[in-house]
């Protein structure tokens, strides 16, 4: 039973004599039962309008229940064509095991669970999860790659105050460092972590192992789906108070993410002011960031500084005919990390929006960090985005 259903019912029954038929709110039903009924109708000749693409039909059904599913259609489709291996760093956690099983069951790739095998198997047994083919358990302390990872990490950290035994302890006992080494050295395609640690702590762990991609900036990008619209917000996780040149770099990185997710980017560089009124220090940095983008001659639409409502509402943008955007912005570049974080969390709690992320962008290897205590469906989405590699 998925986390969201267990939360709704206050319990998590296991498959067996007392729980054979799924509860009505199980999110897996909508993409399983209607396609089966439709197929039976087609097979028996009852259906007069056959469904040609059953996979597309399932995706449409998923999108009705979960707005994010519609946004991630191309991500899941590509992974089913080109499955990837994803290492789940916190492999002993129950929701992580459920997410790994779901990732494999959906045909997205293979899952590597970092943890002690006896504890992982016990947690899976207690939760009624079958560890099927495609799921591998890896004990960091007993791995045959332990020495290789140790030498790699020690070479990176020896001039940063770390002794050999410090690196050995990180490889043996810290699953983020071990999992990041797996990805850095090609033993896994991507990594997911964050269930048991704060984002900033997990990011610091990963950055000891993996560098930024050359020519790129590490940022956090959140996907916000509300009222049928998808908007990207950056930076929501890394740089707290960016200078003008950093805002410009964030804009370029965010535009790249939008394109890789299938959107033609229209960027609004946000501030509390709109085109000069009222003036302020943060607005001046945003104005300078626009000038920097002008000098770089980037190949996407952008403008600023402007307030969020002007960026998103054509009626409010009408008094500014000189604005360069051809329509409402679909990428919002925030003047500071704190305003980005506050805005996305308020939207999620008060505005009925669905938020995924922050997506970690700009590292040389694909890693995603979920929010502390993330549910299994959130883990699956982030694992898919890590495998898809939104950093390009």
Secondary structure, DSSP 8 states (H G I E B T S, - for coil): --HHHHHHHTS---SBTTB-S--TT-TTSTTTHHHHHHHHHHHTT--SS--S-HHHHHHHHHHHH-HHHHHTHHHHHHHHHS-EEEEES-TTSHHHHHHHHHHHHTTSEEEEEES-HHHHHHHHHHHT----TTEEEE-GGG-TTHHHHHHHHHHHHGGGT--HHHHHHHHHH-HHHHHHHHHHTTSSSEEEE-SSS-HHHHHHHHHTT--B-TT---EEEEEEEETTEEEEEE-SSS-SS--HHHHHHHHHHHHHHHHHTT---EEEEE-SSBTTBS--HHHHHHHHHHHHHHHHT-SSEEEEEE-HHHHH-HHHHTT-TT---SSS-SEEE-SSHHHHHHHHHHHHHHS--EEEEEEEESBSS-EEE--TT--HHHHHHHHHHHHHTTT-
